[in-house]
Every structure is written in structure tokens, then in C-alpha cells.
């Protein structure tokens, strides 16, 4: 694994994001998966996959508590780019047990409860989505949070045992928005209402001037603003 990882890391680190996606499509194909939450950066990556007809799996996780605007964007994106976006849902038995025991809003009570909800609704489906995958593509940008500034374009994710590729890591938000405007990439209408980062409806608010992009996620708690999908402690730049 080490030699293969280092080779992929070298190629992708020295290649632009669109070219990197083309490389993965040509040489790894079915072993690659792109996880999209339909955020700004994710839509840029989906645009490249769609217009270049790349052989890359796109998937999203429907937690069951998304904004209607997110579902609307999912439908628009599928049709515009003529792409299949595989949707993964939480295991219903786990969600049923949680709500029966703790109620529908237990995530407000403690960070532990919130992470329990995130695990059931996001991480468990993600594990299924990444089963058999060798390279995981994300839309992470370093400028989104302090936690993400520590990441690299190509990393080894120990939790899921995959190479993690963050092609837009070093892009600025201005670069993302310029690309979106120039290429008429569809985005969530909530972005125009002060929501730079959009997750589950009960856990997302618009941000205030001067706050970072992740401030509107789980705003009631003091944490690193991550659900566990991108835990820096589980990631290494070398294997």
C-alpha cells in the first residue's frame, strides 16, 4: 500500500484539480468515490466530473434532516450534468432507537449526544459508501476552518483505510465563487442568505460578519465544528 499511496500522492500533488480527477478516472475508475454534500466546492467538482464525463462515483448522504433547498439542488444537479448521484441513508433501526430513547433533538444537549446523532446519520452511511473504495475525493478547503488548515491535498485516512484527495484544499473562497459564476454552476439558494456551510436543518444557521465558514454549524457548542467525517486525528500524510 505504501508504494501505491506515495505514487498517487506524487501525481495528484503535482497536478491541478481537474487534471487530477481525470487521472483518477482514467487509471482507477471504479476504485474512486466522490462524497458530495452539495456545497460550493462539491458543486465545482461535480461540474468537472459531469462536463468531462469522468468515470467517478458520486455519492451523497441524506441524513433525513436536510433543508428542502438541498433536495432541490440535488435534483437540479443530477439533471444539469446528467450524472448519477448515489444516495445513502442512515440505518433506520439506529435512528429509531435514538429518537425513541432521547427524543428528536438530543443533539442540543451535549457534544456527546450530537456526535452520536452525527455517527448514526452520517458516519455509518459513509462507511457503507466507502466500502471497496481506494481513493476518496472531498471538497474540503483549508480556509473553511482551523481543523481543515492542517490537512493536505493527498492524505491517508486511517479510519476508512483510503487515500483521501482534497483537490480544492488550497483554493480560496473567491476562487471557488469566481469559477461558479464563470461556469454557471448551480448552488444552494441558502448560500445567498448567509449560509456558507449547509448541513442538517436543525444544526445549521447563517453566520455573522467576521465568522468563519463553519461557525454556523452546531453553533450552540464550542468544538472544532466537525461531525467526525473529517477527523484530523485519523489522517496522516504518510502511511
C-alpha positions as CSV (number, residue, x, y, z in Angstrom):
1,X,0.0,0.0,0.0
2,X,2.8,2.4,0.9
3,X,4.3,2.5,-2.6
4,X,0.9,2.9,-4.3
5,X,0.0,5.6,-1.9
6,X,3.2,7.6,-2.4
7,X,2.8,7.3,-6.2
8,X,-0.8,8.6,-6.2
9,X,0.2,11.3,-3.8
10,X,3.1,12.5,-6.0
11,X,0.9,12.6,-9.1
12,X,-2.1,14.3,-7.5
13,X,0.0,16.8,-5.6
14,X,1.7,17.9,-8.8
15,X,-1.5,18.1,-10.8
16,X,-4.3,20.6,-11.0
17,X,-7.6,19.6,-9.6
18,X,-9.4,19.0,-12.9
19,X,-6.5,17.1,-14.3
20,X,-6.2,15.1,-11.0
21,X,-9.8,14.0,-11.4
22,X,-9.2,13.0,-15.0
23,X,-6.1,10.9,-13.9
24,X,-8.2,9.1,-11.3
25,X,-10.9,8.4,-13.8
26,X,-8.5,7.0,-16.3
27,X,-6.4,4.8,-14.1
28,X,-8.5,3.9,-11.1
29,X,-12.1,4.3,-12.2
30,X,-14.4,2.2,-10.0
31,X,-12.0,2.4,-7.1
32,X,-12.7,6.1,-6.6
33,X,-15.6,7.8,-5.0
34,X,-16.5,11.5,-4.5
35,X,-18.6,12.4,-1.5
36,X,-20.7,15.5,-2.1
37,X,-22.8,17.4,0.4
38,X,-23.8,19.7,-2.5
39,X,-21.7,22.5,-1.0
40,X,-20.0,25.2,-3.1
41,X,-16.8,23.3,-3.5
42,X,-18.6,20.0,-4.1
43,X,-20.5,21.6,-6.9
44,X,-17.3,22.6,-8.6
45,X,-16.0,19.1,-8.5
46,X,-19.3,17.7,-9.8
47,X,-19.1,20.2,-12.7
48,X,-15.7,18.8,-13.7
49,X,-16.9,15.2,-13.4
50,X,-20.1,16.0,-15.4
51,X,-18.7,18.0,-18.3
52,X,-15.7,15.7,-18.7
53,X,-17.9,12.6,-18.4
54,X,-15.5,11.1,-15.9
55,X,-15.9,7.6,-14.7
56,X,-16.1,8.5,-11.0
57,X,-18.7,7.5,-8.5
58,X,-20.6,10.4,-6.9
59,X,-22.5,9.9,-3.7
60,X,-24.3,11.9,-1.1
61,X,-25.6,11.2,2.4
62,X,-29.2,12.0,3.1
63,X,-29.4,12.3,6.9
64,X,-33.1,12.7,6.9
65,X,-33.0,16.2,8.2
66,X,-31.7,18.2,5.3
67,X,-33.1,21.5,4.0
68,X,-35.6,21.3,1.2
69,X,-33.3,23.7,-0.7
70,X,-30.6,20.9,-0.6
71,X,-33.0,18.4,-2.1
72,X,-33.9,20.9,-4.8
73,X,-30.2,21.4,-5.7
74,X,-29.7,17.6,-5.8
75,X,-32.4,17.3,-8.4
76,X,-31.1,20.3,-10.4
77,X,-27.5,19.0,-10.4
78,X,-28.5,15.5,-11.5
79,X,-30.4,16.8,-14.5
80,X,-27.9,19.5,-15.5
81,X,-24.9,17.3,-15.6
82,X,-26.7,14.0,-16.4
83,X,-24.9,12.3,-13.6
84,X,-26.0,9.5,-11.2
85,X,-25.6,10.6,-7.5
86,X,-25.9,7.6,-5.3
87,X,-27.8,8.5,-2.1
88,X,-27.1,6.7,1.2
89,X,-29.5,6.8,4.1
90,X,-28.9,6.1,7.8
91,X,-29.8,2.7,9.2
92,X,-33.4,3.3,10.2
93,X,-33.2,1.0,13.3
94,X,-30.4,3.1,14.8
95,X,-32.2,6.4,14.2
96,X,-35.5,4.9,15.6
97,X,-33.7,3.7,18.7
98,X,-32.0,7.1,19.3
99,X,-35.2,9.2,18.9
100,X,-37.3,6.7,21.0
101,X,-34.7,6.9,23.8
102,X,-33.6,10.5,23.7
103,X,-36.1,12.4,21.6
104,X,-35.7,14.2,18.2
105,X,-33.4,17.0,19.5
106,X,-30.9,15.3,21.8
107,X,-28.0,16.8,19.8
108,X,-28.6,20.1,21.5
109,X,-28.0,18.7,25.0
110,X,-24.3,17.8,24.7
111,X,-21.4,17.3,22.3
112,X,-21.5,13.6,23.0
113,X,-25.2,13.4,22.0
114,X,-24.6,15.5,18.9
115,X,-21.7,13.2,17.8
116,X,-23.9,10.2,18.5
117,X,-26.5,11.6,16.1
118,X,-23.8,12.5,13.5
119,X,-22.5,9.0,13.7
120,X,-25.8,7.4,13.0
121,X,-26.9,9.8,10.3
122,X,-23.5,10.4,8.6
123,X,-20.6,8.2,9.6
124,X,-22.4,4.9,9.4
125,X,-23.7,5.6,5.9
126,X,-20.3,6.9,4.9
127,X,-18.7,3.6,5.9
128,X,-21.0,1.8,3.6
129,X,-20.4,4.3,0.8
130,X,-16.6,3.9,1.0
131,X,-16.7,0.1,1.1
132,X,-14.3,-1.2,-1.6
133,X,-13.1,2.4,-2.4
134,X,-9.4,3.1,-2.6
135,X,-9.5,6.9,-3.2
136,X,-12.0,9.2,-1.5
137,X,-12.4,12.6,-3.1
138,X,-13.7,15.5,-1.0
139,X,-14.5,19.2,-1.4
140,X,-12.6,20.3,1.7
141,X,-10.8,23.7,1.7
142,X,-8.2,24.8,4.2
143,X,-9.9,28.2,4.6
144,X,-13.1,26.6,6.0
145,X,-11.8,26.0,9.5
146,X,-8.7,25.7,11.7
147,X,-9.1,21.9,11.6
148,X,-9.0,21.8,7.8
149,X,-6.0,24.1,7.6
150,X,-3.9,21.2,8.9
151,X,-4.9,18.9,6.1
152,X,-3.0,18.1,2.9
153,X,-4.1,17.7,-0.7
154,X,-3.4,13.9,-0.5
155,X,-3.6,12.1,2.8
156,X,-4.0,8.6,4.2
157,X,-7.2,8.3,6.1
158,X,-6.7,5.6,8.8
159,X,-10.3,5.4,9.8
160,X,-11.6,4.3,6.4
161,X,-8.3,2.9,5.1
162,X,-8.4,5.0,1.9
163,X,-6.3,7.6,0.1
164,X,-8.1,11.0,0.7
165,X,-7.9,13.5,-2.1
166,X,-8.8,17.1,-1.4
167,X,-8.3,18.8,-4.8
168,X,-9.6,22.2,-3.8
169,X,-7.8,22.4,-0.5
170,X,-5.7,25.4,-1.4
171,X,-8.4,27.3,-3.3
172,X,-9.8,30.5,-1.8
173,X,-13.5,31.1,-1.4
174,X,-13.1,33.9,-4.0
175,X,-11.6,31.4,-6.5
176,X,-14.5,29.0,-5.9
177,X,-17.1,31.7,-6.4
178,X,-15.4,33.0,-9.5
179,X,-15.4,29.5,-11.0
180,X,-19.1,29.0,-10.1
181,X,-20.1,32.3,-11.7
182,X,-18.0,31.8,-14.8
183,X,-19.3,28.3,-15.4
184,X,-22.9,28.8,-14.3
185,X,-22.6,26.1,-11.7
186,X,-25.8,25.6,-9.7
187,X,-25.6,26.2,-6.0
188,X,-27.9,26.0,-3.0
189,X,-30.0,29.2,-2.7
190,X,-29.3,29.3,1.0
191,X,-25.7,30.4,0.2
192,X,-27.2,33.8,-0.8
193,X,-28.9,34.0,2.6
194,X,-25.7,33.9,4.7
195,X,-25.2,30.1,4.8
196,X,-21.7,29.3,3.6
197,X,-21.7,25.8,5.1
198,X,-25.0,23.8,4.9
199,X,-25.7,20.6,6.8
200,X,-28.8,19.4,8.6
201,X,-31.5,22.0,9.0
202,X,-31.7,21.9,12.9
203,X,-27.9,22.2,13.1
204,X,-27.2,25.0,10.6
205,X,-27.7,28.8,10.9
206,X,-26.5,31.7,8.8
207,X,-23.2,33.3,10.0
208,X,-22.4,36.7,11.3
209,X,-19.9,39.1,9.7
210,X,-16.4,38.1,10.5
211,X,-17.2,34.5,11.5
212,X,-15.6,31.6,9.6
213,X,-17.5,29.5,7.2
214,X,-18.1,26.7,9.7
215,X,-19.4,28.9,12.5
216,X,-23.0,28.3,11.5
217,X,-22.6,24.5,12.1
218,X,-23.5,23.4,15.6
219,X,-23.4,27.0,16.7
220,X,-24.5,26.3,20.2
221,X,-21.4,24.4,21.1
222,X,-17.6,25.1,21.4
223,X,-15.9,22.5,19.3
224,X,-13.9,22.1,16.1
225,X,-17.1,22.2,14.1
226,X,-16.7,18.7,12.6
227,X,-19.1,15.8,12.6
228,X,-16.4,13.1,12.5
229,X,-16.3,12.5,8.8
230,X,-13.0,14.6,8.5
231,X,-11.3,14.0,11.9
232,X,-7.8,15.2,11.5
233,X,-6.6,12.8,14.3
234,X,-7.4,9.9,12.0
235,X,-5.5,11.3,9.0
236,X,-1.8,11.0,8.1
237,X,0.2,12.4,5.2
238,X,2.2,9.2,5.0
239,X,1.4,5.5,5.6
